[in-house]
Amino acid sequence: MAARHAATIALATVLVAAAIPDPAPRAAPSLDYDFFKTRVQAVFLEKRPTHTRCYTCHEESNNGFRLEKLSPGATAWSEEQSRKNFEMASKLVNPGDPDHSRLLMQPLAPEGGGNVFHSGGRQFATKDDPGWKTLADWVNGKKM
C-alpha cells in the first residue's frame, strides 16, 4: 500500500510540474565595454609561455576574429581601436553563455572542452586559466 501511495504522489508531482510553465527566460547580460577595454584586451596582448599572443595572429587578419593594428610604439589600443575590437569580439560571443561562444571555445584546448578546429594553437589549456576566466566574466556580464 505504501509503495502504491508513493507512486501516486510521484505521478502527481510530475503532472503538476508539467502543468506549471517555466519562468520567463532570463535576459542575456549586456557586454560591458569598460571591462572589455581594461581586462579583455589585455588577454589578447598577453604573452603566454610557449604561445604566441592572440594579437600576433589576429592583427588585421582575414579570419573570423580581427583585431585592430596597434599604432607604432603603442602598447595599447586607442579609444577608436578599442571600440572596433569590442564590436568584433561581441560578434563572437553569446552573452551569458561562455561555453557556446566562439571567442572562448576556439582558443581552448580540446582536452579542456574547446573546439578542435582552431588552427592558431591553444591559448588556454583549461577553463581554469585566468585569461579564459576573464573572457568568461565579460561574456557573463561582469562590469568594471
BELRA-V673342 format. One record per helix or strand of 3 or more residues. SS is the DSSP state (~ for helix, > for strand). FROM is the first residue (numbers start at 1). TO is the last residue. Records with the same first field share a line. If there is no record, write none. Layout:
# BELRA-V673342
SS=FROM-TO + FROM-TO
This chain:
# BELRA-V673342
~=2-19 + 33-45 + 54-58 + 79-90 + 98-100 + 102-105 + 110-112 + 130-139
